[in-house]
């Protein structure tokens, strides 16, 4: 099972770059667009 990384970044170009690099390195990624959604994703991943 791959490690998971939650990235909160408002710049689309940086999100795309991180997505490409992290998935190529074998990580499972989530890229919510705002802090409220990031908190929701983080909380649901913990349970």
N, C-alpha and C positions, 0 to 999 in steps of 0.2 A: 504494500500500500504506500503510495507516494506521500511525502510530507506536504502539508497544506500551508499556503501563504496568503494572507489577506493584505491587499495593497489598497490604500486610499489615496488617490491622486486625482486632482482635477484637470490636469493637462492631458488631453487625448493622445498626443504624440508620445509622452513619457509612459502612459499606460500601455500603449501598443508595444513600445520597446521592451518594457518590463515583462509583458505577457510573452513575447517571443523568446526572450532570454530565459525566463524562469521555466516555461514549459519545455524548452529544449534541454534544460538541465534536469528535467524529470519531476518538477514540482507541480502540484495541483494548485491552481490559483483562483482567487475571487477578486473582482475589481468593482466594488460598489462605488457609485459616483459621489456619495456624500457621507458625512459622519453618522447620521442617523441610521442609514441603511447598513453601514459598516458595523455599528453596534448590534443591530439585529442579526446580521450574518454571524458575527463573532459569538453572540449568545446562543444561537441555534447550533453552532458547531460544537459547543462545549457540552451539550446534552446528548 
